[in-house]
């Protein structure tokens, strides 16, 4: 299957790894300023999308949470309290890893 691009515009990446999203691409995405999301696909293509507003509900997460709520309501007997043994097993798996959830991700 040979798919042709709708729009092809060249851009330059600086030594610091930065680039400017060209005006035509911003117009096509319908963004003036704000965050965008880059999605690397398995076939090597990259999808650029406007980042949803923080108050926008993610439809996939919303459906998953609704599924969990229904399952808990219909099968409360499957709920199991977290035991000390489970907590110990989690500690064994993660060891003494220090994780800063606010730290930027490294390139590799």
Residue pairs with C-beta under 8 A, 6 or more apart in sequence:
6 28
7 24
7 25
7 28
9 22
9 24
9 25
11 19
11 20
11 21
11 22
12 19
13 19
21 36
21 48
25 48
26 32
29 36
29 48
29 49
29 50
30 50
31 50
34 50
34 51
35 50
35 51
36 48
36 49
36 50
36 51
37 48
37 49
37 50
37 51
38 46
38 47
38 48
39 46
39 47
39 48
39 49
40 46
41 47
52 58
71 78
72 79
